[in-house]
Amino acid sequence: MKVHKTRERGSQLVEAAAMMVPFLALAFLVLDAGWAVFVKATLQTAVREATRYGVTGQPGSAIQGVAQQYALGLLSGSQAGTLSISCWNPANSKPNPADTTGCGVGGNVVEVSVQGYQVSPLAPLLRSAVPINVTVNAADIIEGSPAPPQ
């Protein structure tokens, strides 16, 4: 049989509450870091796959659709403006964001990028609620069309 003194009643509850705050803060910090890594990896996959699709000579709107498809909904709504596609001839021009006139021309470079995507923390207990900016890009040379058989 245990006998508790009156002064010690409720001390376990106070100790548990004192330990829960740092434990939950650390747990949410791990979740926030995992979320940021997931977002960056997903966006990198989206721009890589859109670039792979673009090197087959596709138009800019189709390349954008592939990027949004692989982004799992991250590039929709207010974040849709962070996606840019540009195609240019590396021999005589510099990249111009949002210029897709050179897409589909063999030998041109297609670049798909997401710049300034903001990842907000899920639960900012140990850090500020300032969003983290994520930037990813991928580029490759568009394949030339094969010569017709003679």
N, C-alpha and C positions, 0 to 999 in steps of 0.2 A: 504494500500500500504506500502510495506516494503522498507526501504532505507538502503543499506549496505554501510558501509564506505570502502574506497579503501584498507585500511590496513587490514581489516578482510576478504578480499576475499580469498577463498581457505583454510581457517582455518579448516573447517569441514573435508576436504579431508586429511589434515595433521593429525588431531585427529583420524580419522577413520583408517588411515594407522598405526598410533602408537598403536592403540588398536588391530589391526588384528594380529600382530606378536605374542603377548602373547596368544591371543585367539586360534590361529592355533597351537601354540606350545602345549598348554594344550589339545586341541582336539586330536592331534597326539599322545600325551602321553597316553591318555585314549585308543586310538586305539591300541597302542603298548602293553599296559598292557592286554587288552582284547585278543589280538592275542596270547600272551604268555600263558595266562590261557587256551585258546582254545587248543593250541598245547599240553600242559601238560595233560589236560583232555582227549584228543583224544588218546594220546600215552598210558595213563593209561588204558583206555578202551581196546585198542588193545592188550596190554600184558595180561590183565585179561582174555579176551576172548580166547586168544591163550593158556593160561594156562588151562582154563576150557576145551578146546578141547584136550589138551595134556594129561589130567588125564584119558581120555578114552582109552589110550594105543596107540596113534598115533605116527608115526615116526617124527623125528625132522624136515624134510623138509616140511611135511604137517603142522606142528605147525607154522613154519616160514611163510608159505603161509597165514594162518589165521591171523597172526599178521599184515602182510602187507595189507591184505584185510580190516581189521578194522582200519588201520592207515590213511585211506583216502588219500593215496599217499604221506604221510609225510616220510615214510621209503623207499623211492626210491632214485635213483641217488647217490650223494655223502654221503647222510645220511643213506644209507642202512647198512653200516658197524657198526652202533651203536646198532643194534639189535643182541642179543645173546640168545641162548637157550642151557641149560645144564640139564642133567638128571643124577642123582647119587643115590647110596644107602646110606641113612643117617646113617646106622649102622656101615659101615666100610670104608667110603671114604668121602673126602671133595669135594665141588663143583669145577668143572673144566669148565670154560667158553668154549663154543663151543664143548663140549663133549656130543654128542647125542646118544651114544651107549646104554645108559640105558633107553632110551625112549621106552615105550611099555612094560616095565617090572613092574608088580604089586609090590607095596610097595616102589618103588623108588620115589624120589622127582623130579618134573619137575619145572624148573625156567626159566621164560622168562623175559628178561630185556632190556631196552634201556638205554644206559649210554653215557653221553656226547653229547646228541642231541643239536645242536646249533640253537637257535632262534635269528635271526637278527632283529633289530628294523626296522619298516617300514619307519619311518621318525625321525631320531635322532636329534631333535631340542634342547631339554632341557637336553639331556644326551649323553654320548659317543656312538659310533657305535659298541662297543664291544658286541658280541653276548652273550646271556644268555645260560648257560648249563642246560639242563633238564635231569634228571635221574628218571626213573620209573621202578618198577619191581613187579612181582607177582610170587608166588610159591605155589605148592600144591602137595599132595601125589597121585601118579598114582593108580587108582583102580586096584585091582586084578581081573583076569578073574573069572567068576563064575565056580564052579565045574560042570562037565558034569553030566547030570541026570543018575541015575543008575537003 
